[in-house]
Amino acid sequence: MATVEKKEYRLENLTCASCAMKFEKNVKNLPSIEDVQVNFGASKLAFSGSATIEDLEAAGAFDGIKVVPLQNKKIEPKTSFFKRKENLVTLFSLLFLLIGMYVSFRYAETHPAAIALFAIAIVIGGTSIFKTGLRNLVRFEFDMKTLMTIAIIGAAIIGEWREGAVVVFLFAVSEALEAYSMNKARQSIRQLMDIAPPSALVKRGEAFMELPTEDIIVGDILIVKPGQKIAMDGAVLMGSSTVNQAAITGESIPVQKKSGDNVFAGTLNEEGALEVTVTKLVGDTTIAKIIHLVEDAQAEKAPSQKFVDKFAKYYTPAIIVIAILVAIIPPLLGGDWNAWIYQGLAVLVVGCPCALVVSTPVAIVTAIGNAARQGVLIKGGIHLEETGRLDVIAFDKTGTLTKGYPEVTDFIVGKEIAQEQLLSAIAAVESMSQHPLAKAVVDYAHHHGAQKVVVSNFQSVTGKGAYAEIDGMTTYIGSLSWAQELSSLPEEILQQAASLQREGKSVMAIVTGTDFSGLLAVADPIRAESRDVLEQLKSIGIRHTVMLTGDHQVTADAIATELGVTDVRAGLMPEDKLTAIKRLSDEYGRVAMVGDGINDAPALAAASVGIAMGGAGTDAALETADIALMADDLGKLPYTMKLSRKTLRIIKENIMFALGLKIIALLLIIPGWLTLWIAIFADMGATLLVVLNSLRLLRVHK
């Protein structure tokens, strides 16, 4: 069945979470529209069907929502405090409120001048509220603006002009604060959008031209000067330089780049001039994918957000019923009508679901944005919450806990030969070999002072090793069993070799002529940070870590002992890793899998949370994993766990604040202490607490 292509637009002036919900409902009601999704965190609209921009803006007219094409690179401009409409309205409302207060305290609250001033304050601060509220009232749609409209009109009818004006002002402040908090949370996406330059200097043939990135094609050559940002993903054609990749991978240390190395759009070329061959179009670059995935992540509702949305659906009607009962029942039993109608209006104000609705999305948006800046791509609130609840993590060994490539770990030289001479000989032999371990031997030898020597008569012996003549003497390097055929190995050397093999290392012997000359041990070395990361995870609350590997059990046990991992599953093929993850899930419940995102794809997909290493380098990691560590840095894992757990904690706190303050305010009805002032302070206080509490997630760092 063919998938229907979705149209996407960016939204401007989207001020609140409940406005986003209402806008989504309005768009859904348009003819020829289906499957609508409004992404409040990213200010985006996606839908299937057909509608003009005018139709969409009409659906958002209640909040002044503007709809612009997604391709528009224009980002909402930063407006100064005194130029923002909501701030000006709030300030003028406050001005008339203060003058009215002065008059009411100097003369009386019922003085015509005081009433007139309070009425002006209400009209200035509440016009937008009343427009929406009255329209909703006619349609029997009860959102917070409807509740506020009823409460303020009711306050005016029973003569509580001063309190009505104060409520309007405080509600305006509350809305301005919510808009500010969401803008603050959205800055993470804006910063990502600003990373890559909009144009670049391109060399086509002999001509040089400055082109917008949309016009640059695959195969074009970019000229990147020192201090400039690289505009497109590509490969270095000429030049050498250090490149700061922090914007993509979160790595603080610049990386050396030379001919053939890949570079990413949005990274900073530091010291040398580079010529870069473009390998991806602007919409396919790593930074473009990150922005797209971060925005999609914010659109995907986390389990707690779904709960809050469902709860709010029943909560608002319940509050209206309670308000009506409070206003009617006590007077019917002999209470004062004016006093209890006032209490009922105060219940309506307390009932605004503002803080509750915003409790989860602000925390999710802030956390995902913070993670993206740290080089961790979390692909949805659901994965953020799942990660926060993890107790068990399974690691692929090769390339995750280890470096993923062989290195010489031990070099034992025989008594009758100089180390430098032996290194020069083995480097010469192995430089001719195609064996997978040959490069590791050559790199080690050159790093430790090997000199270039003349080689002749090189031969490779399948399953045994290789040999060649150097200065008329044949040098052999290969397996222990082959060396024992060529020479007599001392008992002490054989014991050392056995010990190295027990540590999971591949051991090679060197024979010169017919004399034993030395031993080499090669292994895939453990990452320097692996043991520390595993200890940090344990301290965070991960109670069980597992290592999955295709290695022999002896090698796997040796590495696990060094790392402190107690659960080792060795000799696994990729399909066996999938089975292992399923068994761990049956045994422990939620399980995360950390791998490289290529051969671990089945296991990553089957885990509760799939975490891929080095996401910046592989499209497979970005596509397969729920979370991608953009740098090849295992040290980002404890940060991700801390952030997820703190987000879960903050969401729970937010829901408690939002409901707790309202419950306390509602309990004040019993002694008759609930006033409109207290009601709006409870609502505004809850919103403020929720917002400020969520913004604490910006302070979580590695």
Secondary structure in CASP SS format (residue, H / E / C, confidence):
PFRMAT SS
TARGET T0000
AUTHOR 0000-0000-0000
METHOD secondary structure of the structure
MODEL  1
M C 1.00
A C 1.00
T C 1.00
V C 1.00
E C 1.00
K C 1.00
K E 1.00
E E 1.00
Y E 1.00
R E 1.00
L E 1.00
E E 1.00
N C 1.00
L C 1.00
T C 1.00
C C 1.00
A H 1.00
S H 1.00
C H 1.00
A H 1.00
M H 1.00
K H 1.00
F H 1.00
E H 1.00
K H 1.00
N H 1.00
V H 1.00
K H 1.00
N C 1.00
L C 1.00
P C 1.00
S C 1.00
I E 1.00
E E 1.00
D E 1.00
V E 1.00
Q E 1.00
V E 1.00
N E 1.00
F C 1.00
G C 1.00
A C 1.00
S C 1.00
K E 1.00
L E 1.00
A E 1.00
F E 1.00
S E 1.00
G E 1.00
S C 1.00
A C 1.00
T C 1.00
I H 1.00
E H 1.00
D H 1.00
L H 1.00
E H 1.00
A H 1.00
A H 1.00
G C 1.00
A H 1.00
F H 1.00
D H 1.00
G C 1.00
I C 1.00
K E 1.00
V E 1.00
V E 1.00
P E 1.00
L C 1.00
Q C 1.00
N C 1.00
K C 1.00
K C 1.00
I C 1.00
E C 1.00
P C 1.00
K C 1.00
T C 1.00
S C 1.00
F H 1.00
F H 1.00
K H 1.00
R C 1.00
K H 1.00
E H 1.00
N H 1.00
L H 1.00
V H 1.00
T H 1.00
L H 1.00
F H 1.00
S H 1.00
L H 1.00
L H 1.00
F H 1.00
L H 1.00
L H 1.00
I H 1.00
G H 1.00
M H 1.00
Y H 1.00
V H 1.00
S H 1.00
F H 1.00
R H 1.00
Y C 1.00
A C 1.00
E C 1.00
T C 1.00
H C 1.00
P H 1.00
A H 1.00
A H 1.00
I H 1.00
A H 1.00
L H 1.00
F H 1.00
A H 1.00
I H 1.00
A H 1.00
I H 1.00
V H 1.00
I H 1.00
G H 1.00
G H 1.00
T H 1.00
S H 1.00
I H 1.00
F H 1.00
K H 1.00
T H 1.00
G H 1.00
L H 1.00
R H 1.00
N H 1.00
L H 1.00
V H 1.00
R C 1.00
F C 1.00
E C 1.00
F C 1.00
D C 1.00
M H 1.00
K H 1.00
T H 1.00
L H 1.00
M H 1.00
T H 1.00
I H 1.00
A H 1.00
I H 1.00
I H 1.00
G H 1.00
A H 1.00
A H 1.00
I H 1.00
I C 1.00
G C 1.00
E C 1.00
W H 1.00
R H 1.00
E H 1.00
G H 1.00
A H 1.00
V H 1.00
V H 1.00
V H 1.00
F H 1.00
L H 1.00
F H 1.00
A H 1.00
V H 1.00
S H 1.00
E H 1.00
A H 1.00
L H 1.00
E H 1.00
A H 1.00
Y H 1.00
S H 1.00
M H 1.00
N H 1.00
K H 1.00
A H 1.00
R H 1.00
Q H 1.00
S H 1.00
I H 1.00
R H 1.00
Q H 1.00
L H 1.00
M H 1.00
D C 1.00
I C 1.00
A C 1.00
P C 1.00
P C 1.00
S E 1.00
A E 1.00
L E 1.00
V E 1.00
K E 1.00
R E 1.00
G C 1.00
E C 1.00
A E 1.00
F E 1.00
M E 1.00
E E 1.00
L E 1.00
P E 1.00
T H 1.00
E H 1.00
D H 1.00
I C 1.00
I C 1.00
V C 1.00
G C 1.00
D C 1.00
I E 1.00
L E 1.00
I E 1.00
V E 1.00
K C 1.00
P C 1.00
G C 1.00
Q C 1.00
K E 1.00
I C 1.00
A C 1.00
M C 1.00
D C 1.00
G E 1.00
A E 1.00
V E 1.00
L E 1.00
M E 1.00
G C 1.00
S C 1.00
S E 1.00
T E 1.00
V E 1.00
N E 1.00
Q C 1.00
A H 1.00
A H 1.00
I H 1.00
T H 1.00
G C 1.00
E C 1.00
S C 1.00
I C 1.00
P C 1.00
V E 1.00
Q E 1.00
K E 1.00
K C 1.00
S C 1.00
G C 1.00
D C 1.00
N E 1.00
V E 1.00
F C 1.00
A C 1.00
G C 1.00
T C 1.00
L E 1.00
N E 1.00
E C 1.00
E C 1.00
G C 1.00
A C 1.00
L E 1.00
E E 1.00
V E 1.00
T E 1.00
V E 1.00
T C 1.00
K C 1.00
L C 1.00
V H 1.00
G H 1.00
D H 1.00
T C 1.00
T H 1.00
I H 1.00
A H 1.00
K H 1.00
I H 1.00
I H 1.00
H H 1.00
L H 1.00
V H 1.00
E H 1.00
D H 1.00
A H 1.00
Q H 1.00
A H 1.00
E C 1.00
K C 1.00
A C 1.00
P H 1.00
S H 1.00
Q H 1.00
K H 1.00
F H 1.00
V H 1.00
D H 1.00
K H 1.00
F H 1.00
A H 1.00
K H 1.00
Y H 1.00
Y H 1.00
T H 1.00
P H 1.00
A H 1.00
I H 1.00
I H 1.00
V H 1.00
I H 1.00
A H 1.00
I H 1.00
L H 1.00
V H 1.00
A H 1.00
I H 1.00
I H 1.00
P H 1.00
P H 1.00
L H 1.00
L C 1.00
G C 1.00
G C 1.00
D C 1.00
W H 1.00
N H 1.00
A H 1.00
W H 1.00
I H 1.00
Y H 1.00
Q H 1.00
G H 1.00
L H 1.00
A H 1.00
V H 1.00
L H 1.00
V H 1.00
V H 1.00
G C 1.00
C C 1.00
P C 1.00
C H 1.00
A H 1.00
L H 1.00
V H 1.00
V H 1.00
S C 1.00
T C 1.00
P H 1.00
V H 1.00
A H 1.00
I H 1.00
V H 1.00
T H 1.00
A H 1.00
I H 1.00
G H 1.00
N H 1.00
A H 1.00
A H 1.00
R H 1.00
Q C 1.00
G C 1.00
V E 1.00
L E 1.00
I E 1.00
K C 1.00
G C 1.00
G H 1.00
I H 1.00
H H 1.00
L H 1.00
E H 1.00
E H 1.00
T H 1.00
G H 1.00
R C 1.00
L C 1.00
D C 1.00
V E 1.00
I E 1.00
A E 1.00
F E 1.00
D E 1.00
K H 1.00
T H 1.00
G H 1.00
T H 1.00
L H 1.00
T E 1.00
K C 1.00
G C 1.00
Y C 1.00
P C 1.00
E E 1.00
V E 1.00
T E 1.00
D E 1.00
F E 1.00
I E 1.00
V E 1.00
G C 1.00
K C 1.00
E C 1.00
I C 1.00
A C 1.00
Q H 1.00
E H 1.00
Q H 1.00
L H 1.00
L H 1.00
S H 1.00
A H 1.00
I H 1.00
A H 1.00
A H 1.00
V H 1.00
E H 1.00
S C 1.00
M C 1.00
S C 1.00
Q C 1.00
H C 1.00
P C 1.00
L C 1.00
A H 1.00
K H 1.00
A H 1.00
V H 1.00
V H 1.00
D H 1.00
Y H 1.00
A H 1.00
H H 1.00
H H 1.00
H C 1.00
G C 1.00
A C 1.00
Q C 1.00
K C 1.00
V C 1.00
V C 1.00
V C 1.00
S E 1.00
N E 1.00
F E 1.00
Q E 1.00
S E 1.00
V E 1.00
T C 1.00
G C 1.00
K C 1.00
G E 1.00
A E 1.00
Y E 1.00
A E 1.00
E E 1.00
I E 1.00
D C 1.00
G C 1.00
M E 1.00
T E 1.00
T E 1.00
Y E 1.00
I E 1.00
G E 1.00
S C 1.00
L H 1.00
S H 1.00
W H 1.00
A H 1.00
Q H 1.00
E H 1.00
L H 1.00
S C 1.00
S C 1.00
L C 1.00
P C 1.00
E H 1.00
E H 1.00
I H 1.00
L H 1.00
Q H 1.00
Q H 1.00
A H 1.00
A H 1.00
S H 1.00
L H 1.00
Q H 1.00
R H 1.00
E C 1.00
G C 1.00
K C 1.00
S E 1.00
V E 1.00
M E 1.00
A E 1.00
I E 1.00
V E 1.00
T E 1.00
G C 1.00
T C 1.00
D E 1.00
F E 1.00
S E 1.00
G E 1.00
L E 1.00
L E 1.00
A E 1.00
V E 1.00
A E 1.00
D C 1.00
P C 1.00
I E 1.00
R C 1.00
A C 1.00
E C 1.00
S H 1.00
R H 1.00
D H 1.00
V H 1.00
L H 1.00
E H 1.00
Q H 1.00
L H 1.00
K H 1.00
S H 1.00
I H 1.00
G C 1.00
I C 1.00
R C 1.00
H E 1.00
T E 1.00
V E 1.00
M E 1.00
L E 1.00
T C 1.00
G C 1.00
D C 1.00
H C 1.00
Q H 1.00
V H 1.00
T H 1.00
A H 1.00
D H 1.00
A H 1.00
I H 1.00
A H 1.00
T H 1.00
E H 1.00
L H 1.00
G C 1.00
V C 1.00
T C 1.00
D E 1.00
V E 1.00
R E 1.00
A C 1.00
G C 1.00
L C 1.00
M C 1.00
P H 1.00
E H 1.00
D H 1.00
K H 1.00
L H 1.00
T H 1.00
A H 1.00
I H 1.00
K H 1.00
R H 1.00
L H 1.00
S H 1.00
D H 1.00
E H 1.00
Y H 1.00
G C 1.00
R C 1.00
V E 1.00
A E 1.00
M E 1.00
V E 1.00
G E 1.00
D C 1.00
G C 1.00
I C 1.00
N C 1.00
D C 1.00
A H 1.00
P H 1.00
A H 1.00
L H 1.00
A H 1.00
A H 1.00
A C 1.00
S C 1.00
V E 1.00
G E 1.00
I E 1.00
A E 1.00
M E 1.00
G C 1.00
G C 1.00
A C 1.00
G C 1.00
T C 1.00
D H 1.00
A H 1.00
A H 1.00
L H 1.00
E H 1.00
T H 1.00
A C 1.00
D C 1.00
I E 1.00
A E 1.00
L E 1.00
M C 1.00
A C 1.00
D C 1.00
D C 1.00
L C 1.00
G C 1.00
K H 1.00
L H 1.00
P H 1.00
Y H 1.00
T H 1.00
M H 1.00
K H 1.00
L H 1.00
S H 1.00
R H 1.00
K H 1.00
T H 1.00
L H 1.00
R H 1.00
I H 1.00
I H 1.00
K H 1.00
E H 1.00
N H 1.00
I H 1.00
M H 1.00
F H 1.00
A H 1.00
L H 1.00
G H 1.00
L H 1.00
K H 1.00
I H 1.00
I H 1.00
A H 1.00
L H 1.00
L H 1.00
L C 1.00
I C 1.00
I C 1.00
P C 1.00
G C 1.00
W C 1.00
L C 1.00
T C 1.00
L H 1.00
W H 1.00
I H 1.00
A H 1.00
I H 1.00
F H 1.00
A H 1.00
D H 1.00
M H 1.00
G H 1.00
A H 1.00
T H 1.00
L H 1.00
L H 1.00
V H 1.00
V H 1.00
L H 1.00
N H 1.00
S H 1.00
L H 1.00
R H 1.00
L H 1.00
L H 1.00
R H 1.00
V C 1.00
H C 1.00
K C 1.00
END
